[in-house]
């Protein structure tokens, strides 16, 4: 593998935006009940328009009531492009309810599938055909492999928001310090560690839906991790077990964790009245 590119191939899908809001309860209570009702109706209609492209389409935007001091509401949006995500931001800003929301944090990324194992197979196949690394023939071989992978993984690359009750989101990096640097580890060793790391996640596959998104060049961290489950304790168990894994124990850096409870769009009026 020494002569092959050190960078694993990846597949990219939906553009993804997380928004974390603080709600101005004091200002909201100062508004008359009639005005609150009118603003709520407008906001629910706007959010329902963002939720699905049409009545029978998959859920592409979802709302969560956030726990803890970091904020009150979380919105997640899956779209086909960064322009479409930017339009979501603009659409929300046109609602009167937005006047009571303070955006405390956001995260921009693209759904990503890492291909450590298939990268090695693709590189070896291209080399076996006598193609020089990064030659037109090599690049065509890689492109064909990525095309096949994208077609096979379309449902994972362009997911709907899972219907699970709880959300856990966190960003993460791989360490690149002087003593410990993931990016200087030989490809084969990284492949082995990622394979072992993935085995843990697969053991939880029946109770946790995981969506990984890449954000290198787009946000302050390298990846964002979304976990969806019906039991929030599963988040604790999965993440705790993964921290004993070599790739996490040695090479991982974690950002803040955010947790929320799914809030159906048409239940926003209840939430604004103090009921979940």
NORMORA-V493719 format. One record per run of one state. SS is the DSSP state (H for helix, E for strand, L for the rest). FROM is the first residue (numbers start at 0). LEN is the number of residues. If there is no record, write none. Layout:
SS & FROM & LEN
SS & FROM & LEN
//
This chain:
L & 0 & 8
E & 8 & 15
L & 23 & 1
H & 24 & 5
L & 29 & 3
H & 32 & 19
L & 51 & 9
E & 60 & 6
L & 66 & 6
E & 72 & 7
L & 79 & 2
H & 81 & 12
L & 93 & 2
H & 95 & 5
E & 100 & 15
H & 115 & 13
L & 128 & 7
H & 135 & 17
L & 152 & 1
H & 153 & 4
L & 157 & 8
E & 165 & 9
L & 174 & 1
E & 175 & 1
L & 176 & 4
E & 180 & 1
H & 181 & 3
L & 184 & 2
H & 186 & 17
L & 203 & 5
E & 208 & 6
L & 214 & 8
E & 222 & 7
L & 229 & 3
H & 232 & 10
L & 242 & 3
H & 245 & 6
E & 251 & 12
L & 263 & 1
H & 264 & 8
L & 272 & 4
//
